[in-house]
Amino acid sequence: MKITDSIARKILGWKLNRWDRWFDYDKGIFIHDSEFQPQQNLDHAMLIVERLKELGFIYTTPRVNEVCFNNISATGDTLPQAITNAAYAIIEHNTIPDTSRLWRKLC
């Protein structure tokens, strides 16, 4: 599974509708995979930041192109890439306080 797919499903809560698009139940819209490129687009990456803030994560940028969400940090060549890498690290490492309650919100 690609990084973007994991973030769309597990953090943003989007459901895969077809192989090339998701459905956002909160907004009632379809999002084509070409319309969500958080590694290249800062506005798209900020959707991830806002969602994680809603879930209780604290977003910081200690250095250029480094992002931290609570105790999870990551870097990238650009800020959007760093945000995406940090969000994926949350998914990958599964080091979230009160994991069962939070994963129910995420999935």
C-alpha positions as CSV (number, residue, x, y, z in Angstrom):
1,M,0.0,0.0,0.0
2,K,1.4,3.4,-0.9
3,I,2.0,6.1,1.7
4,T,-0.7,8.3,0.4
5,D,-3.2,5.5,0.4
6,S,-2.4,4.6,4.0
7,I,-2.8,8.3,5.1
8,A,-6.0,8.7,3.2
9,R,-7.6,5.7,4.8
10,K,-6.2,5.6,8.3
11,I,-5.8,9.2,9.1
12,L,-8.3,11.1,7.0
13,G,-10.8,8.3,7.2
14,W,-11.5,8.1,3.4
15,K,-12.7,4.8,2.0
16,L,-11.4,3.4,-1.3
17,N,-14.2,3.6,-3.8
18,R,-12.3,2.4,-6.8
19,W,-8.6,1.7,-7.5
20,D,-8.1,5.3,-8.3
21,R,-10.3,7.3,-6.0
22,W,-11.5,7.6,-2.4
23,F,-14.8,8.8,-0.9
24,D,-14.8,11.3,1.9
25,Y,-18.0,10.5,3.9
26,D,-17.7,13.6,6.0
27,K,-17.9,15.9,3.0
28,G,-19.8,13.5,0.7
29,I,-17.3,13.8,-2.2
30,F,-15.1,11.6,-4.3
31,I,-11.3,12.4,-4.3
32,H,-9.4,11.1,-7.3
33,D,-5.8,10.0,-6.5
34,S,-4.4,12.8,-8.7
35,E,-6.3,15.4,-6.6
36,F,-4.6,14.4,-3.4
37,Q,-0.8,14.6,-3.6
38,P,0.3,15.5,0.0
39,Q,4.0,14.9,-0.7
40,Q,4.0,17.6,-3.4
41,N,1.3,20.0,-2.3
42,L,1.4,21.9,1.0
43,D,-2.4,22.5,1.0
44,H,-3.0,18.7,0.8
45,A,-0.4,18.1,3.5
46,M,-2.1,20.6,5.7
47,L,-5.3,18.5,5.6
48,I,-3.3,15.8,7.3
49,V,-2.0,18.3,9.9
50,E,-5.5,19.5,10.6
51,R,-6.9,16.0,11.0
52,L,-4.1,15.0,13.4
53,K,-4.7,18.1,15.4
54,E,-8.3,17.2,15.7
55,L,-7.2,13.8,17.1
56,G,-5.0,15.5,19.7
57,F,-1.6,15.6,18.1
58,I,0.6,18.6,18.6
59,Y,2.3,19.8,15.3
60,T,5.7,21.4,15.5
61,T,8.4,22.2,13.0
62,P,11.7,22.3,15.0
63,R,13.9,22.8,11.9
64,V,13.5,23.4,8.2
65,N,11.8,20.4,6.6
66,E,11.4,18.6,9.9
67,V,8.0,17.9,11.4
68,C,6.9,16.5,14.7
69,F,3.6,15.2,15.8
70,N,3.9,14.7,19.6
71,N,6.9,12.3,19.9
72,I,7.0,11.2,16.2
73,S,9.2,13.2,13.9
74,A,10.3,12.9,10.3
75,T,12.2,14.9,7.7
76,G,11.8,15.4,4.0
77,D,13.2,17.4,1.1
78,T,10.2,19.7,1.4
79,L,7.8,20.6,4.2
80,P,4.9,18.6,2.5
81,Q,7.1,15.6,2.2
82,A,8.2,15.9,5.9
83,I,4.5,16.1,7.0
84,T,3.6,13.1,4.9
85,N,6.6,11.1,6.3
86,A,5.7,12.0,9.9
87,A,2.0,11.0,9.4
88,Y,3.1,7.7,7.8
89,A,5.5,7.1,10.7
90,I,2.5,7.4,13.1
91,I,0.7,4.7,11.1
92,E,3.8,2.6,10.7
93,H,5.0,2.6,14.3
94,N,1.5,2.5,15.9
95,T,2.9,4.5,18.9
96,I,-0.3,6.4,19.7
97,P,-1.5,6.9,23.2
98,D,-4.8,5.1,23.9
99,T,-4.4,3.2,20.6
100,S,-7.7,1.3,20.5
101,R,-9.8,4.4,20.9
102,L,-7.8,6.5,18.5
103,W,-7.6,3.7,15.8
104,R,-11.4,3.5,16.0
105,K,-11.6,7.2,15.1
106,L,-9.0,6.8,12.4
107,C,-10.6,3.8,10.6
